[in-house]
Amino acid sequence: MRTKRTRGYIVETAKEFELNASQVQEVAESMFRFTADVMGEGNRVLLDFHEIRLMKWGVFKVKPGRRKHFERIRDEKSNNTRK
């Protein structure tokens, strides 16, 4: 729980549904963990990364600048192995 306001929402929701605050926090954080896991499964060598859409939150994907960063790292590694 990062902010006081977030903690308030979690406690309020926990009371409303008669749950522990830790249970509500686990549910709230699960979609972000899932998103990170799915995006982390991408292939940095082939630069093949998954996109994920969370309803009412938007589409999450690797930004073009980050893709270029991985491409640069890949190219540097391949150039170093050739020498």
C-alpha positions in Angstrom: 0.0 0.0 0.0 1.8 3.1 -1.2 -0.4 6.0 -0.2 -2.7 6.9 2.7 -5.5 7.2 0.2 -4.9 3.7 -1.2 -4.8 2.2 2.3 -8.1 4.0 3.0 -9.7 2.4 -0.1 -8.4 -1.0 0.9 -9.7 -0.7 4.4 -13.0 0.6 3.3 -13.5 -2.2 0.7 -12.4 -4.8 3.3 -15.1 -3.6 5.7 -17.7 -3.4 3.0 -17.2 -7.0 1.9 -16.2 -8.4 5.4 -12.7 -9.4 4.3 -9.2 -8.8 5.7 -7.3 -5.8 4.3 -4.6 -8.2 3.2 -7.1 -10.2 1.1 -8.3 -7.0 -0.6 -4.8 -5.8 -1.2 -3.9 -9.2 -2.7 -6.8 -8.9 -5.2 -5.9 -5.3 -6.0 -2.3 -6.1 -6.7 -2.9 -9.4 -8.6 -3.7 -7.7 -11.9 -0.5 -5.7 -11.8 1.5 -8.8 -11.0 -0.2 -10.7 -13.8 0.5 -7.9 -16.3 4.2 -7.8 -15.3 4.5 -11.6 -15.6 2.9 -11.6 -19.1 5.0 -8.8 -20.3 8.1 -10.3 -18.8 7.6 -13.5 -20.9 8.7 -11.5 -24.0 11.7 -12.5 -26.0 14.5 -9.9 -25.8 16.5 -11.5 -28.5 13.7 -11.5 -31.1 12.2 -8.4 -29.7 8.9 -10.1 -29.4 6.9 -8.7 -26.5 3.3 -9.4 -25.5 0.7 -6.7 -25.1 -2.1 -7.0 -22.5 -5.4 -5.1 -22.3 -7.0 -4.6 -18.9 -10.6 -3.5 -19.2 -11.0 0.1 -18.1 -7.3 0.4 -17.6 -5.9 0.3 -21.1 -3.4 -1.5 -23.1 0.1 -2.2 -21.7 3.0 -2.8 -24.0 6.7 -2.3 -24.4 7.4 1.2 -25.5 9.3 1.8 -28.8 12.2 3.4 -26.9 12.5 0.3 -24.6 12.4 -1.9 -27.7 15.3 0.1 -29.2 17.2 -0.3 -25.9 16.9 -4.1 -26.1 17.8 -4.0 -29.8 21.0 -2.0 -29.0 22.0 -4.5 -26.3 21.4 -7.4 -28.6 23.4 -5.8 -31.4 26.3 -5.0 -29.0 26.4 -8.6 -27.7 26.4 -10.0 -31.3 29.2 -7.5 -32.2 31.3 -8.5 -29.2 31.0 -12.2 -29.9 32.2 -11.7 -33.5 35.5 -10.1 -32.4 
